[in-house]
Each structure stands twice: as structure tokens, then as C-alpha cells.
Amino acid sequence: VDALDTGRNIAGMSATGRLKLLLPPAIAPDYHLRLSKNVAALGWQVRSQVAIEDARHRSGWALLVALLVCVIAAGGIATLIARRAEFVRQERRARAEALRLERRVQSRTADLRKANVRLEQEVREREQAEASLRLTQAELVQAAKLATLGRMSAALSHEYSQPLAAIRSDAEIAGMLIERGRAPEAKVNLARIEGMVTRMAEIAKTLKGFTRKSGTDIRPVSLRQVIDETALLLQPQIKRSNVRLDIAVPGEDIIVKGGRIRLEQVVINLLSNALDAVGGVSSPQVRLALYREGDVAVLTVSDNGPGIHAEDMPQIFDPFFTTKDVGAGLGLGLSIAYKIVHDFSGSLKAANRDSGGAEFAMRLPVADQGVLAAE
């Protein structure tokens, strides 16, 4: 039997005929492993020693590898645990942040509700204020018209007194002629009486319509009719002030969309201001002109008075601003006229003429032909 790579030699046999292997003494018991095996066929028992140094090295490396694996596994587990803990902390922080955000949203929502309530209240107050403002403006318009009528009352009473005296005189003459059998001659006096009565009826009708409260309806309005009725109302004031009034209107009538009474009020305010402006001029003159520029109707009122001062021009249309003496005016005429013209989608501007005096220009869009046909 070969003793493999250990250099073992067979030393002899036992008395029973068994082969006895003489092995060299172990170099180090810790580095060899003794093995024995019985061979039944031969009746032998084979004993051997196997060096375990390589196994020890391998087991050391295996232990080292196992240790490294354990360390790595422990590190991975620790990492997972740390990540899990960090995830839990982040989740807690997220929940806390979500809770704070929810509380903040609830607080902001409550503030927004309060703000909405305040805003709704302010809107209601603003709507009430606007309604009050519109009512006040309407009352101011009516007050301005009544103030204008008050200024014209004295002149109108004089205008009525003259035709009434003439009517009385013509009636007496007509009665005398009829008594004498001169009826054809009496017809002349009666015709004169009819003319004066017609004129007084027109003045009364115009005054009655002017004193009514202006409606809000917008309809086609003849500017020529507005100018004629305005001149009729202001005729006594024009005669009393000895002012020359020039009216220039085109042959074809110009129709605009607006309100007749309110437009008459605008023209009356413009002409009244012009008549007041030329009060101290030696040769007072006022000119009213009407013409058309494309789809816009332009009405200008100019005078040869002193004009408008430069410092007064920016506030000429402001309410309660007036350059007249105390008690001569409230300063509402031009502001109301400005508001009325803008309600009709127009414009009202003031300027000084190069030749002297002031000029007010009112521009209004011309009414559509289709609307006129429908009307």
C-alpha cells in the first residue's frame, strides 16, 4: 500500500499476518487528520494522516468570506433600517406639514370667506351709492332745468304780456269793425290774434315739455327741431340782452339718437352761457352752427366774449364750478350738459377762438338709417 505523498514506508507485518504501516510521527497534530479504514477482504486496517493545512486555509478564507458577507448583510440591513427610519421620519414630517398646510388653508379659507362677505357688502353699498348717484344726477338735471326756467320766467312773462295786450287791442278793434259792418277788415285783426295765440301755445307747449323729467329712452331726434324750440324758449332773453344770434343750419335735417328734452337742455345751457359771456361786450354776438362730418353731427356755440381763462379750462365741466358772481349760477349747467352728451355716446369740448371768445363743440353720432326706418 502506498502511503501517498507523505513519504510513508512499510516497516513490517504483525504476527497475525496483517500488514502494518509504520507512519512517521506527526509534525504537528493540529495540521494533520488521522484516518483509518478496515479492509475486510484482506483483514487489514489502513491508517493514514492527511494534512489539513490547506483545509484550514480554505476554512479561514471561507470564514473570512462569511464574515464579509455577514458584514455586508449587516450593513445592508442597517441601511434598510436607517432608510426605513428616515422614511418614517419623512412621512411624519410630511403628515405634520400636511396638517400645518391644512390648518393654514382652513385659516386662509376663513379669511377669504370673511373677505368675500366684506366684498359683497361693499358691492351692495357701491350699488346703492351708484343708484343714489343716478337719482341725485336726475334730480340735479331737473333742478338745473327749473333753475333755467326761473331765469327765463321774467322774460317769458314779458313775452306773454305783449301778445296778450295786442290780442286785447285787436279783439276790441275787431269787435268795433264788426259792429260797423266792416267784417272783412275785422278778419285781419282776427288773423293777427290767431297768430299770436298760436305762438303763445307753442311757447307753453315747449315749456310744458321742458319741465317734464327727462326719460332714459334713446330715440331718433331732429337737431333742427331741438334748435328751433331752444331759440323759441330763449327768444325773450335774447331780445332783452340785445344780442345778435346767428343760426346756421344745413338744408337737410340731421337726425341723431338721444333724448329731445335732454338735448334741448344742453343747447339751452350752451346758449345761456354764451349770452351771459357777451353781457359786457359792446357788440354782443352769438353764433350757433350745425353741420355734419361723416357719421358725426357737430353743433357749435361760439361768442365774442372774453373767452375762458387758461386756469379755468381743465375744470370747466366740473360740478359746482362757475366763474359767475355769487348767486348768478350754481355751476351745474355745463357739468350736466357734459354728462348728458356722454350718455348719448358723444363728446362736449370747450376751446378759445383765435379771434376772441369761447366755443363749445358738441359731437353726436348720426342715427342709422335702418333705425330711422324702424322708428
Secondary structure per residue as TSV (DSSP state, phi and psi in degrees):
chain	resnum	aa	ss	phi	psi
A	1	V	-	360.0	129.4
A	2	D	-	-78.9	137.8
A	3	A	-	-91.0	25.6
A	4	L	G	61.5	-140.5
A	5	D	G	-94.3	16.1
A	6	T	G	-94.2	-2.7
A	7	G	-	75.5	23.9
A	8	R	-	-76.0	147.6
A	9	N	E	-127.9	147.5
A	10	I	E	-76.2	123.8
A	11	A	E	-95.7	-32.0
A	12	G	E	172.8	-172.1
A	13	M	E	-123.2	154.9
A	14	S	-	-82.6	172.2
A	15	A	T	-67.9	-24.3
A	16	T	T	-83.7	1.7
A	17	G	S	88.7	6.6
A	18	R	-	-83.1	145.1
A	19	L	E	-80.1	127.3
A	20	K	E	-110.5	126.7
A	21	L	E	-95.7	123.9
A	22	L	E	-98.4	113.5
A	23	L	-	-104.2	143.4
A	24	P	-	-65.2	151.7
A	25	P	-	-60.1	147.6
A	26	A	-	-65.3	134.9
A	27	I	S	-65.8	-46.1
A	28	A	-	-152.4	116.8
A	29	P	G	-58.1	-23.3
A	30	D	G	-77.5	-14.3
A	31	Y	G	-107.3	1.3
A	32	H	E	-130.8	155.5
A	33	L	E	-122.5	122.3
A	34	R	E	-84.7	132.5
A	35	L	E	-125.0	140.8
A	36	S	E	-137.0	145.8
A	37	K	E	-149.5	132.7
A	38	N	E	-86.0	134.8
A	39	V	E	-105.3	103.5
A	40	A	T	-67.7	-35.2
A	41	A	T	-67.1	-36.9
A	42	L	T	-102.3	-9.4
A	43	G	T	70.4	28.8
A	44	W	E	-100.8	159.6
A	45	Q	E	-128.3	113.5
A	46	V	E	-96.6	123.6
A	47	R	E	-117.3	140.3
A	48	S	E	-147.7	159.6
A	49	Q	E	-118.4	132.9
A	50	V	E	-117.3	127.6
A	51	A	E	-65.9	130.9
A	52	I	-	-110.4	14.1
A	53	E	H	-63.6	-41.7
A	54	D	H	-65.1	-38.6
A	55	A	H	-65.4	-38.8
A	56	R	H	-62.7	-41.6
A	57	H	H	-62.1	-43.5
A	58	R	H	-66.3	-42.0
A	59	S	H	-65.6	-33.9
A	60	G	H	-64.2	-45.3
A	61	W	H	-64.4	-40.4
A	62	A	H	-62.5	-41.7
A	63	L	H	-62.4	-42.3
A	64	L	H	-62.2	-44.1
A	65	V	H	-62.7	-43.0
A	66	A	H	-62.6	-40.7
A	67	L	H	-62.4	-43.1
A	68	L	H	-63.3	-41.3
A	69	V	H	-61.3	-43.3
A	70	C	H	-62.5	-41.3
A	71	V	H	-62.7	-44.9
A	72	I	H	-62.6	-44.7
A	73	A	H	-62.2	-42.0
A	74	A	H	-63.4	-40.2
A	75	G	H	-63.5	-42.9
A	76	G	H	-62.4	-43.0
A	77	I	H	-63.3	-42.0
A	78	A	H	-63.1	-39.6
A	79	T	H	-62.5	-44.6
A	80	L	H	-61.4	-42.4
A	81	I	H	-63.5	-41.9
A	82	A	H	-64.3	-42.0
A	83	R	H	-64.7	-40.5
A	84	R	H	-62.0	-42.9
A	85	A	H	-64.8	-41.7
A	86	E	H	-64.4	-40.0
A	87	F	H	-61.8	-41.9
A	88	V	H	-63.4	-42.4
A	89	R	H	-63.8	-43.5
A	90	Q	H	-62.1	-40.2
A	91	E	H	-64.0	-40.3
A	92	R	H	-64.0	-44.2
A	93	R	H	-62.0	-41.1
A	94	A	H	-61.9	-42.8
A	95	R	H	-63.8	-41.6
A	96	A	H	-64.9	-41.3
A	97	E	H	-65.9	-40.3
A	98	A	H	-63.4	-38.8
A	99	L	H	-65.3	-44.0
A	100	R	H	-63.2	-41.4
A	101	L	H	-64.6	-40.6
A	102	E	H	-63.1	-42.1
A	103	R	H	-64.1	-40.1
A	104	R	H	-65.1	-41.8
A	105	V	H	-61.8	-42.5
A	106	Q	H	-61.7	-40.7
A	107	S	H	-65.5	-44.7
A	108	R	H	-64.5	-38.8
A	109	T	H	-62.0	-42.3
A	110	A	H	-62.9	-42.1
A	111	D	H	-63.4	-40.4
A	112	L	H	-64.8	-39.0
A	113	R	H	-61.2	-45.1
A	114	K	H	-62.5	-41.6
A	115	A	H	-64.1	-39.7
A	116	N	H	-63.6	-40.2
A	117	V	H	-62.7	-45.0
A	118	R	H	-63.3	-40.4
A	119	L	H	-65.4	-42.5
A	120	E	H	-61.9	-40.4
A	121	Q	H	-63.7	-42.5
A	122	E	H	-64.3	-38.4
A	123	V	H	-63.2	-44.4
A	124	R	H	-62.2	-41.9
A	125	E	H	-64.2	-39.3
A	126	R	H	-66.4	-40.7
A	127	E	H	-63.0	-42.1
A	128	Q	H	-63.3	-39.6
A	129	A	H	-64.9	-41.2
A	130	E	H	-64.3	-40.9
A	131	A	H	-62.6	-42.5
A	132	S	H	-63.9	-38.3
A	133	L	H	-64.7	-43.6
A	134	R	H	-62.7	-40.9
A	135	L	H	-64.1	-41.8
A	136	T	H	-64.5	-40.5
A	137	Q	H	-62.4	-42.9
A	138	A	H	-61.9	-40.6
A	139	E	H	-66.7	-36.7
A	140	L	H	-66.0	-39.7
A	141	V	H	-60.2	-46.3
A	142	Q	H	-64.5	-40.1
A	143	A	H	-64.5	-38.6
A	144	A	H	-65.9	-38.2
A	145	K	H	-65.4	-43.0
A	146	L	H	-65.5	-35.7
A	147	A	H	-65.1	-39.4
A	148	T	H	-63.3	-43.3
A	149	L	H	-63.2	-36.5
A	150	G	H	-62.2	-38.9
A	151	R	H	-67.5	-32.1
A	152	M	H	-88.6	-7.0
A	153	S	H	-62.4	-42.1
A	154	A	H	-64.5	-44.1
A	155	A	H	-66.5	-36.5
A	156	L	H	-69.5	-37.0
A	157	S	H	-62.5	-38.2
A	158	H	H	-67.5	-38.3
A	159	E	H	-64.4	-34.6
A	160	Y	H	-77.2	-35.7
A	161	S	H	-65.1	-38.4
A	162	Q	H	-63.7	-54.0
A	163	P	H	-64.1	-31.7
A	164	L	H	-64.5	-41.5
A	165	A	H	-65.2	-40.1
A	166	A	H	-66.6	-39.3
A	167	I	H	-62.4	-42.8
A	168	R	H	-62.2	-44.4
A	169	S	H	-65.3	-46.1
A	170	D	H	-64.5	-35.8
A	171	A	H	-65.7	-41.5
A	172	E	H	-64.6	-42.9
A	173	I	H	-64.1	-42.4
A	174	A	H	-62.2	-40.0
A	175	G	H	-63.1	-41.0
A	176	M	H	-65.1	-41.7
A	177	L	H	-64.9	-39.3
A	178	I	H	-66.2	-39.4
A	179	E	H	-62.9	-33.6
A	180	R	T	-86.4	2.4
A	181	G	T	80.1	20.7
A	182	R	-	-108.9	57.9
A	183	A	H	-61.8	-40.9
A	184	P	H	-58.5	-36.6
A	185	E	H	-71.0	-32.1
A	186	A	H	-66.7	-24.7
A	187	K	H	-62.6	-31.8
A	188	V	H	-63.7	-44.8
A	189	N	H	-65.0	-39.6
A	190	L	H	-65.8	-36.5
A	191	A	H	-65.6	-39.3
A	192	R	H	-64.3	-40.0
A	193	I	H	-62.2	-42.5
A	194	E	H	-61.8	-41.3
A	195	G	H	-64.0	-44.3
A	196	M	H	-67.8	-36.6
A	197	V	H	-65.5	-39.8
A	198	T	H	-62.3	-42.6
A	199	R	H	-63.9	-42.4
A	200	M	H	-65.6	-35.4
A	201	A	H	-66.6	-38.2
A	202	E	H	-64.3	-42.3
A	203	I	H	-62.9	-44.0
A	204	A	H	-64.3	-40.9
A	205	K	H	-64.3	-42.6
A	206	T	H	-64.9	-42.2
A	207	L	H	-64.1	-40.4
A	208	K	H	-62.9	-42.9
A	209	G	H	-69.2	-34.5
A	210	F	H	-71.6	-30.3
A	211	T	H	-78.4	-15.7
A	212	R	S	-67.6	154.4
A	213	K	-	-70.1	136.6
A	214	S	-	-71.0	135.5
A	215	G	-	-81.8	175.6
A	216	T	S	-101.8	0.2
A	217	D	-	-70.7	144.1
A	218	I	-	-114.1	118.5
A	219	R	E	-134.5	166.1
A	220	P	E	-63.0	130.9
A	221	V	E	-128.2	136.9
A	222	S	E	-84.1	119.5
A	223	L	H	-69.5	-28.8
A	224	R	H	-65.3	-41.3
A	225	Q	H	-64.3	-40.0
A	226	V	H	-60.9	-43.1
A	227	I	H	-68.2	-41.0
A	228	D	H	-63.4	-45.6
A	229	E	H	-68.9	-35.2
A	230	T	H	-65.3	-43.2
A	231	A	H	-64.2	-35.0
A	232	L	H	-65.6	-41.6
A	233	L	H	-68.3	-37.0
A	234	L	H	-91.8	-0.3
A	235	Q	H	-58.3	-42.9
A	236	P	H	-61.6	-40.7
A	237	Q	H	-66.7	-36.0
A	238	I	H	-67.0	-42.5
A	239	K	H	-65.3	-41.1
A	240	R	H	-66.7	-39.3
A	241	S	H	-83.5	-5.8
A	242	N	T	56.3	46.1
A	243	V	-	-103.4	139.5
A	244	R	E	-86.1	118.2
A	245	L	E	-108.2	117.6
A	246	D	E	-104.2	126.1
A	247	I	E	-118.7	121.8
A	248	A	E	-120.1	110.9
A	249	V	-	-124.8	149.3
A	250	P	-	-72.3	164.3
A	251	G	S	-66.1	-34.5
A	252	E	S	-94.5	132.5
A	253	D	-	-67.1	149.1
A	254	I	-	-112.2	126.1
A	255	I	E	-108.0	130.3
A	256	V	E	-125.2	167.5
A	257	K	E	-98.4	122.7
A	258	G	E	180.0	-154.3
A	259	G	-	-120.2	128.9
A	260	R	H	-62.7	-46.9
A	261	I	H	-63.8	-42.8
A	262	R	H	-68.8	-36.4
A	263	L	H	-68.1	-36.9
A	264	E	H	-61.5	-37.9
A	265	Q	H	-64.1	-40.2
A	266	V	H	-61.8	-48.4
A	267	V	H	-66.2	-38.5
A	268	I	H	-62.3	-42.5
A	269	N	H	-63.1	-42.8
A	270	L	H	-65.8	-44.1
A	271	L	H	-68.9	-37.6
A	272	S	H	-64.0	-42.4
A	273	N	H	-63.4	-39.4
A	274	A	H	-65.7	-40.5
A	275	L	H	-64.1	-38.8
A	276	D	H	-68.1	-34.3
A	277	A	H	-68.6	-30.4
A	278	V	T	-97.3	17.7
A	279	G	T	-62.1	-35.6
A	280	G	T	-101.5	15.7
A	281	V	-	-93.1	144.4
A	282	S	S	-66.4	-43.5
A	283	S	S	-120.4	78.6
A	284	P	-	-66.6	138.5
A	285	Q	E	-148.0	133.4
A	286	V	E	-127.6	137.3
A	287	R	E	-126.3	131.5
A	288	L	E	-116.5	122.9
A	289	A	E	-125.8	141.7
A	290	L	E	-129.7	128.2
A	291	Y	E	-152.8	175.5
A	292	R	E	-123.2	134.7
A	293	E	E	-120.9	93.5
A	294	G	T	67.0	-119.9
A	295	D	T	-97.7	19.5
A	296	V	E	-124.3	132.7
A	297	A	E	-94.5	132.6
A	298	V	E	-118.9	125.6
A	299	L	E	-121.8	121.6
A	300	T	E	-117.7	142.8
A	301	V	E	-125.7	115.8
A	302	S	E	-125.4	158.4
A	303	D	E	-143.7	170.0
A	304	N	S	-108.6	34.8
A	305	G	S	-83.0	-162.4
A	306	P	-	-74.6	-12.8
A	307	G	-	86.8	-171.5
A	308	I	-	-108.5	131.4
A	309	H	-	-66.5	148.9
A	310	A	T	-62.7	-35.5
A	311	E	T	-74.4	-19.3
A	312	D	T	-90.7	-15.4
A	313	M	G	-61.6	-42.9
A	314	P	G	-65.0	-23.4
A	315	Q	G	-116.5	24.0
A	316	I	T	-66.6	-28.0
A	317	F	T	-101.5	9.4
A	318	D	S	-75.6	144.0
A	319	P	T	-62.6	142.0
A	320	F	T	65.3	16.7
A	321	F	-	-98.3	125.3
A	322	T	-	-146.8	148.1
A	323	T	-	-104.0	4.7
A	324	K	S	-81.7	169.5
A	325	D	-	-68.2	161.6
A	326	V	T	-60.6	129.2
A	327	G	T	89.4	-10.4
A	328	A	S	-86.5	-16.2
A	329	G	-	-171.9	155.2
A	330	L	-	-94.1	-12.5
A	331	G	S	78.8	25.5
A	332	L	-	-107.4	-17.3
A	333	G	H	-59.3	-53.6
A	334	L	H	-70.1	-36.3
A	335	S	H	-65.8	-40.3
A	336	I	H	-67.8	-42.2
A	337	A	H	-60.8	-41.7
A	338	Y	H	-60.9	-44.4
A	339	K	H	-64.8	-41.5
A	340	I	H	-63.7	-45.3
A	341	V	H	-63.7	-39.7
A	342	H	H	-69.9	-29.4
A	343	D	H	-64.2	-26.4
A	344	F	T	-94.9	20.4
A	345	S	T	62.5	32.2
A	346	G	-	-116.6	-166.1
A	347	S	E	-143.4	151.3
A	348	L	E	-134.4	121.6
A	349	K	E	-129.7	153.2
A	350	A	E	-121.7	146.2
A	351	A	E	-157.0	162.8
A	352	N	E	-98.2	138.9
A	353	R	-	-80.9	150.5
A	354	D	T	-64.9	-33.7
A	355	S	T	-83.6	-1.6
A	356	G	S	109.6	146.2
A	357	G	S	95.4	175.8
A	358	A	E	-112.1	159.7
A	359	E	E	-142.1	129.7
A	360	F	E	-110.3	130.8
A	361	A	E	-119.2	121.6
A	362	M	E	-107.1	127.6
A	363	R	E	-118.9	129.7
A	364	L	E	-134.4	142.0
A	365	P	E	-69.1	138.6
A	366	V	B	-72.2	141.9
A	367	A	-	-67.9	144.8
A	368	D	-	-69.3	143.4
A	369	Q	H	-64.6	-34.4
A	370	G	H	-64.5	-38.7
A	371	V	H	-66.8	-40.1
A	372	L	H	-63.2	-40.6
A	373	A	H	-64.3	-39.3
A	374	A	H	-66.2	-38.9
A	375	E	-	-66.3	360.0
